[in-house]
Amino acid sequence: MAWLRSVLVVGLVVVAFSACGKSEPVYGGISVMGRNYLPYNMSGFTIADAFGHKAGGGGDDPPGAGGR
């Protein structure tokens, strides 16, 4: 019966440790789009969150095309 208690305790410890993951968000499959409202060519853009993760896009819109 003592081995059953040991297995239960070990199982609970494993579950507790697996539940404690990173506090940082993990991004996956997020689409980013920037619209060009300026009268200048936008060759590309990059944004970053508080954790330093970056996302960027290319300059597909012509100048001033953000209002379409």
C-alpha positions as CSV (number, residue, x, y, z in Angstrom):
1,M,0.0,0.0,0.0
2,A,3.0,2.3,0.6
3,W,4.1,1.9,-3.0
4,L,0.6,3.1,-4.2
5,R,1.0,6.3,-2.1
6,S,4.5,6.8,-3.5
7,V,3.2,6.4,-7.1
8,L,0.4,8.9,-6.3
9,V,2.8,11.5,-4.9
10,V,5.2,11.1,-7.8
11,G,2.3,11.5,-10.2
12,L,1.0,14.6,-8.5
13,V,4.5,16.1,-8.5
14,V,4.9,15.4,-12.3
15,V,1.5,17.0,-13.0
16,A,2.4,20.0,-10.9
17,F,5.7,20.6,-12.7
18,S,4.1,20.1,-16.1
19,A,1.5,22.7,-15.3
20,C,4.1,25.3,-14.5
21,G,5.1,26.4,-18.0
22,K,6.7,29.6,-19.3
23,S,5.0,32.8,-18.4
24,E,5.9,34.3,-21.8
25,P,3.3,34.0,-24.6
26,V,4.0,31.7,-27.5
27,Y,2.8,32.8,-30.9
28,G,2.1,30.6,-33.8
29,G,0.3,31.1,-37.0
30,I,-0.4,34.8,-36.5
31,S,-0.9,37.0,-39.6
32,V,0.3,40.6,-39.5
33,M,-0.8,43.3,-42.0
34,G,0.2,46.9,-42.1
35,R,-1.6,49.5,-44.2
36,N,0.3,52.4,-45.7
37,Y,-1.6,55.7,-45.0
38,L,1.5,57.8,-45.6
39,P,2.4,59.5,-49.0
40,Y,5.7,57.6,-48.9
41,N,6.8,54.2,-50.1
42,M,6.8,51.7,-47.2
43,S,9.6,49.2,-48.0
44,G,8.7,47.0,-45.0
45,F,7.9,47.1,-41.3
46,T,8.7,45.3,-38.1
47,I,6.9,45.3,-34.8
48,A,8.0,43.7,-31.5
49,D,6.2,42.9,-28.3
50,A,7.4,43.4,-24.8
51,F,9.2,40.0,-24.8
52,G,11.2,40.8,-28.0
53,H,9.3,38.6,-30.3
54,K,9.2,40.2,-33.8
55,A,6.8,40.2,-36.7
56,G,7.2,42.0,-40.0
57,G,5.8,42.5,-43.4
58,G,6.7,43.8,-46.9
59,G,5.9,46.9,-48.7
60,D,3.0,45.7,-50.9
61,D,0.8,48.8,-50.7
62,P,1.5,51.9,-52.9
63,P,1.8,55.2,-51.1
64,G,-1.6,56.4,-49.7
65,A,-3.3,53.1,-50.3
66,G,-4.3,52.5,-46.7
67,G,-7.6,54.2,-47.1
68,R,-9.1,51.8,-49.7
